[in-house]
Amino acid sequence: MSRELESRAPREKNLLPFWPHYVLSEFIAWYIILGILIILAALFPAGLEEPANALQTPEHVKPEWYFLAVYQFLKVASVFSFLSSEAPRLIGILLPAFGMALLFFLPFLDRAPKRPARYRPLLLLLTVTTLGVIIALTIWGQYS
Amino acid sequence: MLNPTRVSQGLYNWIEDRVPIQAWIAALLHVTIPRSAHTYYLGGITLFCFTVQATTGILLALYYQPTPETAYNSILVIMNQLNFGWLIRSVHAWSANLMIVFCILHLLRVVVQGAYKKPRELTWMVGMGLLFVTLGFGFTGYLLPWDQRAFWATTVGTEIAGAVPFVGDFVREFLRGGADVSAATLTRFFGVHVLVLPVVLAGLLLVHIILIHEQGLADPERGDEA
C-alpha cells in the first residue's frame, strides 16, 4: 500500500533501483564485516577457562555483556527493600520487562503523524536517556 | 563438442518452460527504494552475521559433544587439533557479539527514523521477536563450552529468570532441567541452540523480509502517509 503511495510516477527521480545499486553496496558492507570478523578472531581468539566445577564459585561471576544491565539493575533494586521484602525482586524484574513491553508496542505508543526525528523530540529524548541508563548500568556491572 | 553457453541456455529454457524464474527474479530484485532512505546496512549486516553463525555453527556441531564429560575436551580438540578449528570457533563467538550489536544499532536507526510507523508496525514487532531470539541464541550458546565462565554465567542467568514473581521457580527449573545447572541443562541448551532457535529465527526472518519487500523501505523524509 505504502509503496504505491511512495513511488507515484512524478517522484521517479527520487527512487533508486534495488538491483544492482543497493545490493552492490550491501555486499561491500558484508565483505568489510567478514574482514573485521577474521581480524578479530585472529587477534583475539575465543578463550576457554578451567573446566566447569559446580563446587568452586569463581570470584567475579557475570552474565554476558548484553544481560549485564538487567543483572546490575536487579542487584541495585535492593534499595527498594524499605517498601517490603519482596519489592526488590518485583521491581528489579518487572521494570525491565515492562520497558521491553513498551518497546514492543512502540508503534502504537508513538502516535506522532510525522516520521522525521525533528518532529518527535520527546521520543528522541526518552531514547537517549534510556540508552544512557542502560550503558551506565552495563559499565557499572562490568566493574563491580 | 558441448558449448557451455548453449548448454546453460538450454538448461535455463528447460526450467523457464516449467516455472517462471524470470518473473520471480524480477519480482524479488527489480524493485525501487527511496533515494533518501538510509539503512546504513545495519539490518543487512545483522542478516550477514546470521549466515556466518549458521555456517560456522554447523561446522562446530560436527565436532562438539554436548555432555559434561566430553564437551570441554571437544572444544579443546576444535581449538588445538582441527585445521582452522580455532578460527571457526572464534569467528562464531565474535559474530555472535556483532550480531547483537548490529541488532541494537538497527533498532536504534528504526527508532530515530520513525520507520516503524504505519504501515510497518508488524515489521517492528517481528523484529523485536528476532531480537529476543538472538538474545536466546547468546544465552544458550554461552553454556556450551562447559568451562567455569560458561557454567557460572548460566547459573547466574537462570537465577535472574528465577526472580520473576510467581512463576520464577518454575521457569528456573524448566531452563535448568532440574534444581541445578547439570547435564540436563547442557543437552537442553544445545538442543534449543541448534534446533529450536534456528527454525524460529528463520521463520520470523522470512516474515520480516516479506513485509519489507511488500511495503518497501520507509522514506524518512515523507512521514505523512500515516
HADDOCK unambig.tbl for C-alpha pairs under 7 A between the chains (distance, minus, plus):
assign (segid A and resid 1 and name CA) (segid B and resid 215 and name CA) 6.63 0.50 0.50
assign (segid A and resid 2 and name CA) (segid B and resid 215 and name CA) 5.91 0.50 0.50
assign (segid A and resid 3 and name CA) (segid B and resid 215 and name CA) 5.48 0.50 0.50
assign (segid A and resid 3 and name CA) (segid B and resid 216 and name CA) 5.56 0.50 0.50
assign (segid A and resid 14 and name CA) (segid B and resid 34 and name CA) 5.99 0.50 0.50
assign (segid A and resid 14 and name CA) (segid B and resid 35 and name CA) 5.24 0.50 0.50
assign (segid A and resid 15 and name CA) (segid B and resid 32 and name CA) 5.95 0.50 0.50
assign (segid A and resid 15 and name CA) (segid B and resid 33 and name CA) 5.50 0.50 0.50
assign (segid A and resid 15 and name CA) (segid B and resid 34 and name CA) 4.53 0.50 0.50
assign (segid A and resid 15 and name CA) (segid B and resid 35 and name CA) 4.98 0.50 0.50
assign (segid A and resid 16 and name CA) (segid B and resid 32 and name CA) 5.39 0.50 0.50
assign (segid A and resid 16 and name CA) (segid B and resid 33 and name CA) 5.27 0.50 0.50
assign (segid A and resid 16 and name CA) (segid B and resid 34 and name CA) 6.12 0.50 0.50
assign (segid A and resid 16 and name CA) (segid B and resid 35 and name CA) 5.55 0.50 0.50
assign (segid A and resid 17 and name CA) (segid B and resid 30 and name CA) 6.79 0.50 0.50
assign (segid A and resid 17 and name CA) (segid B and resid 31 and name CA) 6.11 0.50 0.50
assign (segid A and resid 17 and name CA) (segid B and resid 32 and name CA) 4.43 0.50 0.50
assign (segid A and resid 17 and name CA) (segid B and resid 33 and name CA) 6.29 0.50 0.50
assign (segid A and resid 18 and name CA) (segid B and resid 29 and name CA) 6.43 0.50 0.50
assign (segid A and resid 18 and name CA) (segid B and resid 30 and name CA) 6.38 0.50 0.50
assign (segid A and resid 18 and name CA) (segid B and resid 31 and name CA) 5.58 0.50 0.50
assign (segid A and resid 18 and name CA) (segid B and resid 32 and name CA) 5.20 0.50 0.50
assign (segid A and resid 18 and name CA) (segid B and resid 33 and name CA) 6.11 0.50 0.50
assign (segid A and resid 19 and name CA) (segid B and resid 29 and name CA) 5.63 0.50 0.50
assign (segid A and resid 19 and name CA) (segid B and resid 30 and name CA) 5.98 0.50 0.50
assign (segid A and resid 26 and name CA) (segid B and resid 41 and name CA) 6.25 0.50 0.50
assign (segid A and resid 26 and name CA) (segid B and resid 44 and name CA) 6.97 0.50 0.50
assign (segid A and resid 30 and name CA) (segid B and resid 45 and name CA) 6.12 0.50 0.50
assign (segid A and resid 30 and name CA) (segid B and resid 48 and name CA) 6.50 0.50 0.50
assign (segid A and resid 37 and name CA) (segid B and resid 91 and name CA) 6.02 0.50 0.50
assign (segid A and resid 37 and name CA) (segid B and resid 94 and name CA) 6.55 0.50 0.50
assign (segid A and resid 37 and name CA) (segid B and resid 95 and name CA) 6.64 0.50 0.50
assign (segid A and resid 38 and name CA) (segid B and resid 91 and name CA) 6.45 0.50 0.50
assign (segid A and resid 41 and name CA) (segid B and resid 87 and name CA) 6.28 0.50 0.50
assign (segid A and resid 41 and name CA) (segid B and resid 90 and name CA) 4.92 0.50 0.50
assign (segid A and resid 41 and name CA) (segid B and resid 91 and name CA) 5.32 0.50 0.50
assign (segid A and resid 41 and name CA) (segid B and resid 94 and name CA) 6.71 0.50 0.50
assign (segid A and resid 42 and name CA) (segid B and resid 87 and name CA) 6.89 0.50 0.50
assign (segid A and resid 45 and name CA) (segid B and resid 90 and name CA) 5.03 0.50 0.50
assign (segid A and resid 46 and name CA) (segid B and resid 89 and name CA) 6.81 0.50 0.50
assign (segid A and resid 46 and name CA) (segid B and resid 90 and name CA) 4.64 0.50 0.50
assign (segid A and resid 46 and name CA) (segid B and resid 93 and name CA) 6.37 0.50 0.50
assign (segid A and resid 48 and name CA) (segid B and resid 147 and name CA) 6.55 0.50 0.50
assign (segid A and resid 49 and name CA) (segid B and resid 147 and name CA) 5.45 0.50 0.50
assign (segid A and resid 49 and name CA) (segid B and resid 148 and name CA) 5.98 0.50 0.50
assign (segid A and resid 49 and name CA) (segid B and resid 149 and name CA) 6.60 0.50 0.50
assign (segid A and resid 50 and name CA) (segid B and resid 147 and name CA) 5.49 0.50 0.50
assign (segid A and resid 50 and name CA) (segid B and resid 148 and name CA) 5.65 0.50 0.50
assign (segid A and resid 51 and name CA) (segid B and resid 72 and name CA) 6.43 0.50 0.50
assign (segid A and resid 51 and name CA) (segid B and resid 146 and name CA) 6.36 0.50 0.50
assign (segid A and resid 51 and name CA) (segid B and resid 147 and name CA) 4.15 0.50 0.50
assign (segid A and resid 51 and name CA) (segid B and resid 148 and name CA) 5.64 0.50 0.50
assign (segid A and resid 52 and name CA) (segid B and resid 146 and name CA) 5.52 0.50 0.50
assign (segid A and resid 52 and name CA) (segid B and resid 147 and name CA) 4.25 0.50 0.50
assign (segid A and resid 52 and name CA) (segid B and resid 148 and name CA) 4.20 0.50 0.50
assign (segid A and resid 52 and name CA) (segid B and resid 151 and name CA) 5.74 0.50 0.50
assign (segid A and resid 53 and name CA) (segid B and resid 148 and name CA) 6.38 0.50 0.50
assign (segid A and resid 61 and name CA) (segid B and resid 152 and name CA) 6.19 0.50 0.50
assign (segid A and resid 61 and name CA) (segid B and resid 153 and name CA) 6.33 0.50 0.50
assign (segid A and resid 62 and name CA) (segid B and resid 153 and name CA) 5.58 0.50 0.50
assign (segid A and resid 63 and name CA) (segid B and resid 153 and name CA) 4.60 0.50 0.50
assign (segid A and resid 63 and name CA) (segid B and resid 156 and name CA) 6.64 0.50 0.50
assign (segid A and resid 63 and name CA) (segid B and resid 157 and name CA) 6.11 0.50 0.50
assign (segid A and resid 89 and name CA) (segid B and resid 163 and name CA) 5.98 0.50 0.50
assign (segid A and resid 90 and name CA) (segid B and resid 165 and name CA) 6.26 0.50 0.50
assign (segid A and resid 93 and name CA) (segid B and resid 163 and name CA) 6.80 0.50 0.50
assign (segid A and resid 93 and name CA) (segid B and resid 164 and name CA) 6.02 0.50 0.50
assign (segid A and resid 104 and name CA) (segid B and resid 125 and name CA) 5.91 0.50 0.50
assign (segid A and resid 104 and name CA) (segid B and resid 128 and name CA) 6.23 0.50 0.50
assign (segid A and resid 107 and name CA) (segid B and resid 116 and name CA) 5.77 0.50 0.50
assign (segid A and resid 107 and name CA) (segid B and resid 117 and name CA) 5.55 0.50 0.50
assign (segid A and resid 107 and name CA) (segid B and resid 121 and name CA) 5.61 0.50 0.50
assign (segid A and resid 113 and name CA) (segid B and resid 223 and name CA) 6.89 0.50 0.50
assign (segid A and resid 113 and name CA) (segid B and resid 224 and name CA) 6.34 0.50 0.50
assign (segid A and resid 113 and name CA) (segid B and resid 226 and name CA) 6.28 0.50 0.50
assign (segid A and resid 114 and name CA) (segid B and resid 223 and name CA) 4.45 0.50 0.50
assign (segid A and resid 114 and name CA) (segid B and resid 224 and name CA) 5.50 0.50 0.50
assign (segid A and resid 115 and name CA) (segid B and resid 113 and name CA) 6.24 0.50 0.50
assign (segid A and resid 115 and name CA) (segid B and resid 114 and name CA) 4.76 0.50 0.50
assign (segid A and resid 115 and name CA) (segid B and resid 115 and name CA) 6.86 0.50 0.50
assign (segid A and resid 115 and name CA) (segid B and resid 220 and name CA) 6.26 0.50 0.50
assign (segid A and resid 115 and name CA) (segid B and resid 222 and name CA) 6.98 0.50 0.50
assign (segid A and resid 115 and name CA) (segid B and resid 223 and name CA) 4.33 0.50 0.50
assign (segid A and resid 116 and name CA) (segid B and resid 113 and name CA) 5.77 0.50 0.50
assign (segid A and resid 116 and name CA) (segid B and resid 114 and name CA) 6.52 0.50 0.50
assign (segid A and resid 116 and name CA) (segid B and resid 220 and name CA) 5.83 0.50 0.50
assign (segid A and resid 116 and name CA) (segid B and resid 221 and name CA) 6.15 0.50 0.50
assign (segid A and resid 116 and name CA) (segid B and resid 223 and name CA) 6.72 0.50 0.50
assign (segid A and resid 117 and name CA) (segid B and resid 112 and name CA) 5.70 0.50 0.50
assign (segid A and resid 117 and name CA) (segid B and resid 113 and name CA) 5.93 0.50 0.50
assign (segid A and resid 117 and name CA) (segid B and resid 114 and name CA) 6.90 0.50 0.50
assign (segid A and resid 124 and name CA) (segid B and resid 112 and name CA) 6.87 0.50 0.50
